[in-house]
């Protein structure tokens, strides 16, 4: 039974992806449709801009954390090679 399910998913990967995408899109549109009938106004561009501003500020926080670590990881092998070369040159004199 488990093998049949895996084979079904493997064979129908494109169809399942399309189904999941369309279901997600439909579910994302439900709040917009629900608010459309009420007396309160709903500005989709304002909501989108607020969400994107929040996401970009979070992204920049993560970049500020990751960049110093990445630079240290990238520089460590270079510094190690230069240090070994320095000690080899001192030892050969």
Phi and psi restraints in degrees (range 20) as a CNS / XPLOR table:
assign (resid 1 and name C) (resid 2 and name N)
       (resid 2 and name CA) (resid 2 and name C) 1.0 -65.0 20.0 2
assign (resid 2 and name N) (resid 2 and name CA)
       (resid 2 and name C) (resid 3 and name N) 1.0 -40.2 20.0 2
assign (resid 2 and name C) (resid 3 and name N)
       (resid 3 and name CA) (resid 3 and name C) 1.0 -65.0 20.0 2
assign (resid 3 and name N) (resid 3 and name CA)
       (resid 3 and name C) (resid 4 and name N) 1.0 -37.1 20.0 2
assign (resid 3 and name C) (resid 4 and name N)
       (resid 4 and name CA) (resid 4 and name C) 1.0 -64.5 20.0 2
assign (resid 4 and name N) (resid 4 and name CA)
       (resid 4 and name C) (resid 5 and name N) 1.0 -39.5 20.0 2
assign (resid 4 and name C) (resid 5 and name N)
       (resid 5 and name CA) (resid 5 and name C) 1.0 -66.1 20.0 2
assign (resid 5 and name N) (resid 5 and name CA)
       (resid 5 and name C) (resid 6 and name N) 1.0 -44.0 20.0 2
assign (resid 5 and name C) (resid 6 and name N)
       (resid 6 and name CA) (resid 6 and name C) 1.0 -61.9 20.0 2
assign (resid 6 and name N) (resid 6 and name CA)
       (resid 6 and name C) (resid 7 and name N) 1.0 -40.7 20.0 2
assign (resid 6 and name C) (resid 7 and name N)
       (resid 7 and name CA) (resid 7 and name C) 1.0 -66.0 20.0 2
assign (resid 7 and name N) (resid 7 and name CA)
       (resid 7 and name C) (resid 8 and name N) 1.0 -39.6 20.0 2
assign (resid 7 and name C) (resid 8 and name N)
       (resid 8 and name CA) (resid 8 and name C) 1.0 -62.3 20.0 2
assign (resid 8 and name N) (resid 8 and name CA)
       (resid 8 and name C) (resid 9 and name N) 1.0 -45.4 20.0 2
assign (resid 8 and name C) (resid 9 and name N)
       (resid 9 and name CA) (resid 9 and name C) 1.0 -64.2 20.0 2
assign (resid 9 and name N) (resid 9 and name CA)
       (resid 9 and name C) (resid 10 and name N) 1.0 -41.7 20.0 2
assign (resid 9 and name C) (resid 10 and name N)
       (resid 10 and name CA) (resid 10 and name C) 1.0 -63.3 20.0 2
assign (resid 10 and name N) (resid 10 and name CA)
       (resid 10 and name C) (resid 11 and name N) 1.0 -40.5 20.0 2
assign (resid 10 and name C) (resid 11 and name N)
       (resid 11 and name CA) (resid 11 and name C) 1.0 -75.6 20.0 2
assign (resid 11 and name N) (resid 11 and name CA)
       (resid 11 and name C) (resid 12 and name N) 1.0 -30.5 20.0 2
assign (resid 11 and name C) (resid 12 and name N)
       (resid 12 and name CA) (resid 12 and name C) 1.0 -110.0 20.0 2
assign (resid 12 and name N) (resid 12 and name CA)
       (resid 12 and name C) (resid 13 and name N) 1.0 30.8 20.0 2
assign (resid 12 and name C) (resid 13 and name N)
       (resid 13 and name CA) (resid 13 and name C) 1.0 -60.0 20.0 2
assign (resid 13 and name N) (resid 13 and name CA)
       (resid 13 and name C) (resid 14 and name N) 1.0 -44.7 20.0 2
assign (resid 13 and name C) (resid 14 and name N)
       (resid 14 and name CA) (resid 14 and name C) 1.0 -66.4 20.0 2
assign (resid 14 and name N) (resid 14 and name CA)
       (resid 14 and name C) (resid 15 and name N) 1.0 -43.8 20.0 2
assign (resid 14 and name C) (resid 15 and name N)
       (resid 15 and name CA) (resid 15 and name C) 1.0 -65.1 20.0 2
assign (resid 15 and name N) (resid 15 and name CA)
       (resid 15 and name C) (resid 16 and name N) 1.0 -41.1 20.0 2
assign (resid 15 and name C) (resid 16 and name N)
       (resid 16 and name CA) (resid 16 and name C) 1.0 -67.0 20.0 2
assign (resid 16 and name N) (resid 16 and name CA)
       (resid 16 and name C) (resid 17 and name N) 1.0 -35.7 20.0 2
assign (resid 16 and name C) (resid 17 and name N)
       (resid 17 and name CA) (resid 17 and name C) 1.0 -65.8 20.0 2
assign (resid 17 and name N) (resid 17 and name CA)
       (resid 17 and name C) (resid 18 and name N) 1.0 -43.3 20.0 2
assign (resid 17 and name C) (resid 18 and name N)
       (resid 18 and name CA) (resid 18 and name C) 1.0 -63.9 20.0 2
assign (resid 18 and name N) (resid 18 and name CA)
       (resid 18 and name C) (resid 19 and name N) 1.0 -41.0 20.0 2
assign (resid 18 and name C) (resid 19 and name N)
       (resid 19 and name CA) (resid 19 and name C) 1.0 -63.7 20.0 2
assign (resid 19 and name N) (resid 19 and name CA)
       (resid 19 and name C) (resid 20 and name N) 1.0 -44.6 20.0 2
assign (resid 19 and name C) (resid 20 and name N)
       (resid 20 and name CA) (resid 20 and name C) 1.0 -64.8 20.0 2
assign (resid 20 and name N) (resid 20 and name CA)
       (resid 20 and name C) (resid 21 and name N) 1.0 -39.8 20.0 2
assign (resid 20 and name C) (resid 21 and name N)
       (resid 21 and name CA) (resid 21 and name C) 1.0 -65.2 20.0 2
assign (resid 21 and name N) (resid 21 and name CA)
       (resid 21 and name C) (resid 22 and name N) 1.0 -44.8 20.0 2
assign (resid 21 and name C) (resid 22 and name N)
       (resid 22 and name CA) (resid 22 and name C) 1.0 -68.4 20.0 2
assign (resid 22 and name N) (resid 22 and name CA)
       (resid 22 and name C) (resid 23 and name N) 1.0 -36.5 20.0 2
assign (resid 22 and name C) (resid 23 and name N)
       (resid 23 and name CA) (resid 23 and name C) 1.0 -65.2 20.0 2
assign (resid 23 and name N) (resid 23 and name CA)
       (resid 23 and name C) (resid 24 and name N) 1.0 -41.2 20.0 2
assign (resid 23 and name C) (resid 24 and name N)
       (resid 24 and name CA) (resid 24 and name C) 1.0 -64.2 20.0 2
assign (resid 24 and name N) (resid 24 and name CA)
       (resid 24 and name C) (resid 25 and name N) 1.0 -42.9 20.0 2
assign (resid 24 and name C) (resid 25 and name N)
       (resid 25 and name CA) (resid 25 and name C) 1.0 -62.7 20.0 2
assign (resid 25 and name N) (resid 25 and name CA)
       (resid 25 and name C) (resid 26 and name N) 1.0 -42.0 20.0 2
assign (resid 25 and name C) (resid 26 and name N)
       (resid 26 and name CA) (resid 26 and name C) 1.0 -63.9 20.0 2
assign (resid 26 and name N) (resid 26 and name CA)
       (resid 26 and name C) (resid 27 and name N) 1.0 -42.3 20.0 2
assign (resid 26 and name C) (resid 27 and name N)
       (resid 27 and name CA) (resid 27 and name C) 1.0 -68.1 20.0 2
assign (resid 27 and name N) (resid 27 and name CA)
       (resid 27 and name C) (resid 28 and name N) 1.0 -32.7 20.0 2
assign (resid 27 and name C) (resid 28 and name N)
       (resid 28 and name CA) (resid 28 and name C) 1.0 -70.7 20.0 2
assign (resid 28 and name N) (resid 28 and name CA)
       (resid 28 and name C) (resid 29 and name N) 1.0 -25.7 20.0 2
assign (resid 28 and name C) (resid 29 and name N)
       (resid 29 and name CA) (resid 29 and name C) 1.0 -84.5 20.0 2
assign (resid 29 and name N) (resid 29 and name CA)
       (resid 29 and name C) (resid 30 and name N) 1.0 -12.0 20.0 2
assign (resid 29 and name C) (resid 30 and name N)
       (resid 30 and name CA) (resid 30 and name C) 1.0 -59.9 20.0 2
assign (resid 30 and name N) (resid 30 and name CA)
       (resid 30 and name C) (resid 31 and name N) 1.0 -44.5 20.0 2
assign (resid 30 and name C) (resid 31 and name N)
       (resid 31 and name CA) (resid 31 and name C) 1.0 -62.3 20.0 2
assign (resid 31 and name N) (resid 31 and name CA)
       (resid 31 and name C) (resid 32 and name N) 1.0 -35.6 20.0 2
assign (resid 31 and name C) (resid 32 and name N)
       (resid 32 and name CA) (resid 32 and name C) 1.0 -66.5 20.0 2
assign (resid 32 and name N) (resid 32 and name CA)
       (resid 32 and name C) (resid 33 and name N) 1.0 -42.0 20.0 2
assign (resid 32 and name C) (resid 33 and name N)
       (resid 33 and name CA) (resid 33 and name C) 1.0 -68.7 20.0 2
assign (resid 33 and name N) (resid 33 and name CA)
       (resid 33 and name C) (resid 34 and name N) 1.0 -36.1 20.0 2
assign (resid 33 and name C) (resid 34 and name N)
       (resid 34 and name CA) (resid 34 and name C) 1.0 -68.7 20.0 2
assign (resid 34 and name N) (resid 34 and name CA)
       (resid 34 and name C) (resid 35 and name N) 1.0 -37.6 20.0 2
assign (resid 34 and name C) (resid 35 and name N)
       (resid 35 and name CA) (resid 35 and name C) 1.0 -78.0 20.0 2
assign (resid 35 and name N) (resid 35 and name CA)
       (resid 35 and name C) (resid 36 and name N) 1.0 -23.4 20.0 2
assign (resid 35 and name C) (resid 36 and name N)
       (resid 36 and name CA) (resid 36 and name C) 1.0 -58.3 20.0 2
assign (resid 36 and name N) (resid 36 and name CA)
       (resid 36 and name C) (resid 37 and name N) 1.0 -28.3 20.0 2
assign (resid 36 and name C) (resid 37 and name N)
       (resid 37 and name CA) (resid 37 and name C) 1.0 -91.0 20.0 2
assign (resid 37 and name N) (resid 37 and name CA)
       (resid 37 and name C) (resid 38 and name N) 1.0 -13.9 20.0 2
assign (resid 37 and name C) (resid 38 and name N)
       (resid 38 and name CA) (resid 38 and name C) 1.0 -83.1 20.0 2
assign (resid 38 and name N) (resid 38 and name CA)
       (resid 38 and name C) (resid 39 and name N) 1.0 171.2 20.0 2
assign (resid 38 and name C) (resid 39 and name N)
       (resid 39 and name CA) (resid 39 and name C) 1.0 -82.0 20.0 2
assign (resid 39 and name N) (resid 39 and name CA)
       (resid 39 and name C) (resid 40 and name N) 1.0 -17.0 20.0 2
assign (resid 39 and name C) (resid 40 and name N)
       (resid 40 and name CA) (resid 40 and name C) 1.0 -78.4 20.0 2
assign (resid 40 and name N) (resid 40 and name CA)
       (resid 40 and name C) (resid 41 and name N) 1.0 149.2 20.0 2
assign (resid 40 and name C) (resid 41 and name N)
       (resid 41 and name CA) (resid 41 and name C) 1.0 -88.2 20.0 2
assign (resid 41 and name N) (resid 41 and name CA)
       (resid 41 and name C) (resid 42 and name N) 1.0 151.6 20.0 2
assign (resid 41 and name C) (resid 42 and name N)
       (resid 42 and name CA) (resid 42 and name C) 1.0 -131.0 20.0 2
assign (resid 42 and name N) (resid 42 and name CA)
       (resid 42 and name C) (resid 43 and name N) 1.0 114.6 20.0 2
assign (resid 42 and name C) (resid 43 and name N)
       (resid 43 and name CA) (resid 43 and name C) 1.0 -104.5 20.0 2
assign (resid 43 and name N) (resid 43 and name CA)
       (resid 43 and name C) (resid 44 and name N) 1.0 102.9 20.0 2
assign (resid 43 and name C) (resid 44 and name N)
       (resid 44 and name CA) (resid 44 and name C) 1.0 -64.1 20.0 2
assign (resid 44 and name N) (resid 44 and name CA)
       (resid 44 and name C) (resid 45 and name N) 1.0 -36.1 20.0 2
assign (resid 44 and name C) (resid 45 and name N)
       (resid 45 and name CA) (resid 45 and name C) 1.0 -67.7 20.0 2
assign (resid 45 and name N) (resid 45 and name CA)
       (resid 45 and name C) (resid 46 and name N) 1.0 -34.9 20.0 2
assign (resid 45 and name C) (resid 46 and name N)
       (resid 46 and name CA) (resid 46 and name C) 1.0 -67.9 20.0 2
assign (resid 46 and name N) (resid 46 and name CA)
       (resid 46 and name C) (resid 47 and name N) 1.0 -42.1 20.0 2
assign (resid 46 and name C) (resid 47 and name N)
       (resid 47 and name CA) (resid 47 and name C) 1.0 -64.3 20.0 2
assign (resid 47 and name N) (resid 47 and name CA)
       (resid 47 and name C) (resid 48 and name N) 1.0 -43.0 20.0 2
assign (resid 47 and name C) (resid 48 and name N)
       (resid 48 and name CA) (resid 48 and name C) 1.0 -65.0 20.0 2
assign (resid 48 and name N) (resid 48 and name CA)
       (resid 48 and name C) (resid 49 and name N) 1.0 -43.4 20.0 2
assign (resid 48 and name C) (resid 49 and name N)
       (resid 49 and name CA) (resid 49 and name C) 1.0 -66.1 20.0 2
assign (resid 49 and name N) (resid 49 and name CA)
       (resid 49 and name C) (resid 50 and name N) 1.0 -39.8 20.0 2
assign (resid 49 and name C) (resid 50 and name N)
       (resid 50 and name CA) (resid 50 and name C) 1.0 -63.4 20.0 2
assign (resid 50 and name N) (resid 50 and name CA)
       (resid 50 and name C) (resid 51 and name N) 1.0 -43.5 20.0 2
assign (resid 50 and name C) (resid 51 and name N)
       (resid 51 and name CA) (resid 51 and name C) 1.0 -63.8 20.0 2
assign (resid 51 and name N) (resid 51 and name CA)
       (resid 51 and name C) (resid 52 and name N) 1.0 -42.6 20.0 2
assign (resid 51 and name C) (resid 52 and name N)
       (resid 52 and name CA) (resid 52 and name C) 1.0 -68.7 20.0 2
assign (resid 52 and name N) (resid 52 and name CA)
       (resid 52 and name C) (resid 53 and name N) 1.0 -36.8 20.0 2
assign (resid 52 and name C) (resid 53 and name N)
       (resid 53 and name CA) (resid 53 and name C) 1.0 -63.8 20.0 2
assign (resid 53 and name N) (resid 53 and name CA)
       (resid 53 and name C) (resid 54 and name N) 1.0 -41.7 20.0 2
assign (resid 53 and name C) (resid 54 and name N)
       (resid 54 and name CA) (resid 54 and name C) 1.0 -64.6 20.0 2
assign (resid 54 and name N) (resid 54 and name CA)
       (resid 54 and name C) (resid 55 and name N) 1.0 -42.5 20.0 2
assign (resid 54 and name C) (resid 55 and name N)
       (resid 55 and name CA) (resid 55 and name C) 1.0 -65.9 20.0 2
assign (resid 55 and name N) (resid 55 and name CA)
       (resid 55 and name C) (resid 56 and name N) 1.0 -39.9 20.0 2
assign (resid 55 and name C) (resid 56 and name N)
       (resid 56 and name CA) (resid 56 and name C) 1.0 -68.6 20.0 2
assign (resid 56 and name N) (resid 56 and name CA)
       (resid 56 and name C) (resid 57 and name N) 1.0 -36.6 20.0 2
assign (resid 56 and name C) (resid 57 and name N)
       (resid 57 and name CA) (resid 57 and name C) 1.0 -67.9 20.0 2
assign (resid 57 and name N) (resid 57 and name CA)
       (resid 57 and name C) (resid 58 and name N) 1.0 -37.9 20.0 2
assign (resid 57 and name C) (resid 58 and name N)
       (resid 58 and name CA) (resid 58 and name C) 1.0 -64.6 20.0 2
assign (resid 58 and name N) (resid 58 and name CA)
       (resid 58 and name C) (resid 59 and name N) 1.0 -41.7 20.0 2
assign (resid 58 and name C) (resid 59 and name N)
       (resid 59 and name CA) (resid 59 and name C) 1.0 -61.1 20.0 2
assign (resid 59 and name N) (resid 59 and name CA)
       (resid 59 and name C) (resid 60 and name N) 1.0 -42.9 20.0 2
assign (resid 59 and name C) (resid 60 and name N)
       (resid 60 and name CA) (resid 60 and name C) 1.0 -66.6 20.0 2
assign (resid 60 and name N) (resid 60 and name CA)
       (resid 60 and name C) (resid 61 and name N) 1.0 -33.5 20.0 2
assign (resid 60 and name C) (resid 61 and name N)
       (resid 61 and name CA) (resid 61 and name C) 1.0 -63.2 20.0 2
assign (resid 61 and name N) (resid 61 and name CA)
       (resid 61 and name C) (resid 62 and name N) 1.0 -43.2 20.0 2
assign (resid 61 and name C) (resid 62 and name N)
       (resid 62 and name CA) (resid 62 and name C) 1.0 -67.0 20.0 2
assign (resid 62 and name N) (resid 62 and name CA)
       (resid 62 and name C) (resid 63 and name N) 1.0 -37.8 20.0 2
assign (resid 62 and name C) (resid 63 and name N)
       (resid 63 and name CA) (resid 63 and name C) 1.0 -63.2 20.0 2
assign (resid 63 and name N) (resid 63 and name CA)
       (resid 63 and name C) (resid 64 and name N) 1.0 -42.1 20.0 2
assign (resid 63 and name C) (resid 64 and name N)
       (resid 64 and name CA) (resid 64 and name C) 1.0 -63.5 20.0 2
assign (resid 64 and name N) (resid 64 and name CA)
       (resid 64 and name C) (resid 65 and name N) 1.0 -27.9 20.0 2
assign (resid 64 and name C) (resid 65 and name N)
       (resid 65 and name CA) (resid 65 and name C) 1.0 -81.3 20.0 2
assign (resid 65 and name N) (resid 65 and name CA)
       (resid 65 and name C) (resid 66 and name N) 1.0 -41.4 20.0 2
assign (resid 65 and name C) (resid 66 and name N)
       (resid 66 and name CA) (resid 66 and name C) 1.0 -79.6 20.0 2
assign (resid 66 and name N) (resid 66 and name CA)
       (resid 66 and name C) (resid 67 and name N) 1.0 -36.2 20.0 2
assign (resid 66 and name C) (resid 67 and name N)
       (resid 67 and name CA) (resid 67 and name C) 1.0 -59.1 20.0 2
assign (resid 67 and name N) (resid 67 and name CA)
       (resid 67 and name C) (resid 68 and name N) 1.0 -48.0 20.0 2
assign (resid 67 and name C) (resid 68 and name N)
       (resid 68 and name CA) (resid 68 and name C) 1.0 -61.6 20.0 2
assign (resid 68 and name N) (resid 68 and name CA)
       (resid 68 and name C) (resid 69 and name N) 1.0 -36.3 20.0 2
assign (resid 68 and name C) (resid 69 and name N)
       (resid 69 and name CA) (resid 69 and name C) 1.0 -66.4 20.0 2
assign (resid 69 and name N) (resid 69 and name CA)
       (resid 69 and name C) (resid 70 and name N) 1.0 -44.5 20.0 2
assign (resid 69 and name C) (resid 70 and name N)
       (resid 70 and name CA) (resid 70 and name C) 1.0 -63.8 20.0 2
assign (resid 70 and name N) (resid 70 and name CA)
       (resid 70 and name C) (resid 71 and name N) 1.0 -40.4 20.0 2
assign (resid 70 and name C) (resid 71 and name N)
       (resid 71 and name CA) (resid 71 and name C) 1.0 -63.4 20.0 2
assign (resid 71 and name N) (resid 71 and name CA)
       (resid 71 and name C) (resid 72 and name N) 1.0 -42.5 20.0 2
assign (resid 71 and name C) (resid 72 and name N)
       (resid 72 and name CA) (resid 72 and name C) 1.0 -61.9 20.0 2
assign (resid 72 and name N) (resid 72 and name CA)
       (resid 72 and name C) (resid 73 and name N) 1.0 -40.8 20.0 2
assign (resid 72 and name C) (resid 73 and name N)
       (resid 73 and name CA) (resid 73 and name C) 1.0 -67.1 20.0 2
assign (resid 73 and name N) (resid 73 and name CA)
       (resid 73 and name C) (resid 74 and name N) 1.0 -38.6 20.0 2
assign (resid 73 and name C) (resid 74 and name N)
       (resid 74 and name CA) (resid 74 and name C) 1.0 -73.4 20.0 2
assign (resid 74 and name N) (resid 74 and name CA)
       (resid 74 and name C) (resid 75 and name N) 1.0 -33.0 20.0 2
assign (resid 74 and name C) (resid 75 and name N)
       (resid 75 and name CA) (resid 75 and name C) 1.0 -82.6 20.0 2
assign (resid 75 and name N) (resid 75 and name CA)
       (resid 75 and name C) (resid 76 and name N) 1.0 -26.5 20.0 2
assign (resid 75 and name C) (resid 76 and name N)
       (resid 76 and name CA) (resid 76 and name C) 1.0 -56.7 20.0 2
assign (resid 76 and name N) (resid 76 and name CA)
       (resid 76 and name C) (resid 77 and name N) 1.0 -48.7 20.0 2
assign (resid 76 and name C) (resid 77 and name N)
       (resid 77 and name CA) (resid 77 and name C) 1.0 -62.7 20.0 2
assign (resid 77 and name N) (resid 77 and name CA)
       (resid 77 and name C) (resid 78 and name N) 1.0 -37.2 20.0 2
assign (resid 77 and name C) (resid 78 and name N)
       (resid 78 and name CA) (resid 78 and name C) 1.0 -62.8 20.0 2
assign (resid 78 and name N) (resid 78 and name CA)
       (resid 78 and name C) (resid 79 and name N) 1.0 -47.2 20.0 2
assign (resid 78 and name C) (resid 79 and name N)
       (resid 79 and name CA) (resid 79 and name C) 1.0 -64.9 20.0 2
assign (resid 79 and name N) (resid 79 and name CA)
       (resid 79 and name C) (resid 80 and name N) 1.0 -36.8 20.0 2
assign (resid 79 and name C) (resid 80 and name N)
       (resid 80 and name CA) (resid 80 and name C) 1.0 -64.1 20.0 2
assign (resid 80 and name N) (resid 80 and name CA)
       (resid 80 and name C) (resid 81 and name N) 1.0 -44.8 20.0 2
assign (resid 80 and name C) (resid 81 and name N)
       (resid 81 and name CA) (resid 81 and name C) 1.0 -62.1 20.0 2
assign (resid 81 and name N) (resid 81 and name CA)
       (resid 81 and name C) (resid 82 and name N) 1.0 -44.0 20.0 2
assign (resid 81 and name C) (resid 82 and name N)
       (resid 82 and name CA) (resid 82 and name C) 1.0 -65.3 20.0 2
assign (resid 82 and name N) (resid 82 and name CA)
       (resid 82 and name C) (resid 83 and name N) 1.0 -38.5 20.0 2
assign (resid 82 and name C) (resid 83 and name N)
       (resid 83 and name CA) (resid 83 and name C) 1.0 -65.6 20.0 2
assign (resid 83 and name N) (resid 83 and name CA)
       (resid 83 and name C) (resid 84 and name N) 1.0 -42.4 20.0 2
assign (resid 83 and name C) (resid 84 and name N)
       (resid 84 and name CA) (resid 84 and name C) 1.0 -63.1 20.0 2
assign (resid 84 and name N) (resid 84 and name CA)
       (resid 84 and name C) (resid 85 and name N) 1.0 -43.2 20.0 2
assign (resid 84 and name C) (resid 85 and name N)
       (resid 85 and name CA) (resid 85 and name C) 1.0 -62.3 20.0 2
assign (resid 85 and name N) (resid 85 and name CA)
       (resid 85 and name C) (resid 86 and name N) 1.0 -39.1 20.0 2
assign (resid 85 and name C) (resid 86 and name N)
       (resid 86 and name CA) (resid 86 and name C) 1.0 -63.5 20.0 2
assign (resid 86 and name N) (resid 86 and name CA)
       (resid 86 and name C) (resid 87 and name N) 1.0 -47.1 20.0 2
assign (resid 86 and name C) (resid 87 and name N)
       (resid 87 and name CA) (resid 87 and name C) 1.0 -66.6 20.0 2
assign (resid 87 and name N) (resid 87 and name CA)
       (resid 87 and name C) (resid 88 and name N) 1.0 -34.6 20.0 2
assign (resid 87 and name C) (resid 88 and name N)
       (resid 88 and name CA) (resid 88 and name C) 1.0 -66.0 20.0 2
assign (resid 88 and name N) (resid 88 and name CA)
       (resid 88 and name C) (resid 89 and name N) 1.0 -41.1 20.0 2
assign (resid 88 and name C) (resid 89 and name N)
       (resid 89 and name CA) (resid 89 and name C) 1.0 -67.8 20.0 2
assign (resid 89 and name N) (resid 89 and name CA)
       (resid 89 and name C) (resid 90 and name N) 1.0 -36.7 20.0 2
assign (resid 89 and name C) (resid 90 and name N)
       (resid 90 and name CA) (resid 90 and name C) 1.0 -69.4 20.0 2
assign (resid 90 and name N) (resid 90 and name CA)
       (resid 90 and name C) (resid 91 and name N) 1.0 -36.8 20.0 2
assign (resid 90 and name C) (resid 91 and name N)
       (resid 91 and name CA) (resid 91 and name C) 1.0 -72.7 20.0 2
assign (resid 91 and name N) (resid 91 and name CA)
       (resid 91 and name C) (resid 92 and name N) 1.0 -26.9 20.0 2
assign (resid 91 and name C) (resid 92 and name N)
       (resid 92 and name CA) (resid 92 and name C) 1.0 -82.4 20.0 2
assign (resid 92 and name N) (resid 92 and name CA)
       (resid 92 and name C) (resid 93 and name N) 1.0 -10.5 20.0 2
